[in-house]
Amino acid sequence: MKSRYKIILSLIFLTSASGCDDYLDVNENPNQLVEVPSGDLLLRGTLLANAQVQQGQLARTSMYYTGGLIGLQLVQQTLYNYDYTPGDSDAVWGHLYNGILVQNKEIRRLSPDVGLLQGIVDVNEALAVGTAASLFGDIPYSTAVPDNPGIASEDPTLDGQADVYAALQTLLDNAIPKLQNGSTTSNTDDQDNYFGGDGDSWVAAAYTLKARYYLQTKQYAQALANVVNGISSSAGTMSYNPIGDVNGNSNLLFNFVNSSRAGDMTGDGTFYRDLVDPAGASSRSNAKTDETARASYSYISGDGEQTGGIDDATTPMKLVSYEENLLIWAECLIRANDDVQGAIDKLNELRAYLDTGAAFNLIAGDETFNYDSYVLADFEAGGMENADNIATDRAVLREIIEERYVTGFSTYMPFNDVRRLRAETDILVPFPLNSTTVTVNPQRFLYAQEEINNNSNIPNPIPDLFTPTPVNQ
C-alpha cells in the first residue's frame, strides 16, 4: 500500500500503464505532471479509468468464466483455464485506486462548489467501487485514500463487502441532489464523456445503480423501489463513447482484437454463440424470437473488428443501460411483489425496444430480427418457454435471467448473476465449465499482487478464485 501513497503524492492525471491491458490514453504526455486550475479538467481522466474497470481485461475474463469467450493461447488461455494470478488484477486495481479514487479526491478539493461535477464523480465512484466490491468482496474503501498521505501512512483496512454496498447507497443518495440542483461549468460538459454534463441522465443512472446494488445483495424490494426512477429510455444509457478511432481511445474490444494479442481469444464455439445463433443446437430463438441480427452484431472473431459490430472502434460500450433497468424491474416485480404478469409486461417493454432494431447495429443491413410480446400462457406448463413444466413464476424468472445473460454480453452482468443465483439451479443459464477438473464456477477475482505485497491487512489466507464473496455465501 505504501506504493499507492507514492503515487498519491505525485499523481494528478491518470498515468497508469501495464503491458497486460490496452489502456485509454488520457494525456498527450502522461509523464509530465501538470498543475490544474479546476477539478473539471480531471473529469475525463477519471471517467476513462472507469471505462477500463468496466470493460477491460477483467470484463473479458468474466466472459471466459460465463461461456462468452474462449481464450486460445498465451495469457488468455491460462485465464480461460482458471489459472488466474493476483498479478492479473493489478491493472484494474490501479485504475480503481489511482485513476478514480485519487483523482476524485483531487476533483473534490479543487472544485468543492461545482455541484454537478461533484455529483458526477460520486456516481462514477459508486460505479467503480461497486464493481470492485462485486468482483473482489471485501476491499479497501473508507481508508483507501487518506487526507494527508505519506510513506508512513498506515495500511488501509478492508471494508466488508456489505458495508461497501451500504456506503455506496449513501454516496448515491447524496449525489442525486447535487446533480439536480448543483452549479455547472462548460468544462464539466466538455469533459463528461458519458452524458455531456446532462444532470438528469446522471440522476437516472444513479437510481439504476442503486437498483443494481440492491439486486446484487438480494434486497429485491429496495431494488424495486429505486428502479422505477432509473434509466427510462435508450437515450439515457450510460456508455463509454470512444473518442473516434484514435489508437488507445477506441472501443476496448477493438483495442484488444487489433493489438499484438489478436487471435488470443475468440467468440467462436462458445455457449453464447450457440444460444443466440438461430441455427445453434441450444438456440433461444422460437416462434416469437429471432436473434439473427443480435447474433451478427455481437460476433467477436478475436482476429480483428467487425465493422459496425460490438468490437468496432467507434461502438459505444454500455456501462449502465436502459435494458438493464427494465430487466431489474422485471425480476424484482416477481421477487418482491409476486407480480408475474407485471414482470412479463416489463420483459415485453424490453422486447418492444429490441423489435425496433435500435438496440444494436445491423451489420449487413438486412439481418432479420423479431421480438414479439410474450403472454402468460407461454410460461405455463407446456408453453413455449416452459417445456419442462416448472412453476410459471420460475419460468418467467428463467427467461429474464437468460435475457440478462444475452443483454449483458461484454459486461459483468452474466458473471454477477451466476454467482448471485448459484443456488437457484432451475433458472441459471446452463453454460459449461471450462475444465473437467473444476466443479464450480469462479466466484471472485483475486486481490491484486501489488496490494498483497504492500497491505498488511489483506486477509491470510487469501481467498481463492472459487471462494464465494460474503454476499453470495
NORNOR-V767432 format. One line per field, one symbol per residue. phi: phi as a letter, one per 40 degrees, with the letter a starting at -180 (. if undefined). psi: psi as a letter, one per 40 degrees, with the letter a starting at -180 (. if undefined). A space follows every 50 residues. Layout:
phi = ???
psi = ???
This chain:
phi = .ccccccdcbcbccbcaaccacccccbcbccccbcbcacccccdcccccc dcccbcdccccccccbgcabccafdccccdcgccbdcccdcccccccccb ccccccccccbcbccccccccccccccccccccccbgcacacbcbccbca ccccccccccdcccdcccccdcdccdccccbccabccdccccccbggccc cccccccccdcdcccccgccccccccccbccbacccccbcbdcgbcdgbc dccddccbbccdgcaaccgcddcccccdcccbdccacbbbcdcccccccb cgbicbdgccbcdbccbcbabdccdcccdcccccccbfbccccccccccc cccdccgccaccccgbccaaacccbdccbcdgccbaccgcddccccdccc ccccccccdgbcdcccccccbccbccbcccccccaccbbbcdbabcdccc cccbbccccbccdccbcccdcbc
psi = dddddddddehdiheiiieeigihhdidgeehhhhididdeedddddddd ddddeaddddddddefedihhdiaddddddeeghiddeeddddddddddc ddddddddddgeegdddddddddddddddddddddebhihcdedgidgii deiihiihiiddddddddddddddddddddeiiiidddddegddefehdd ddddddddddddddddefgdddddddddeaheiddehhihhigafhheei hdddddeeaeehediieheidddddehdeidfheiadehheddddddehh deeiihheadfidehihhdhidddddddddddddddefgddddddddddd ddddeeeeeiihdeeeiiihgiiiidddeiheidefdefiiddddddddd dddddddeheaeddddddddfdegeeeihfiiieieeheiiieiiiiidd dddeheehihihhadehiidee.
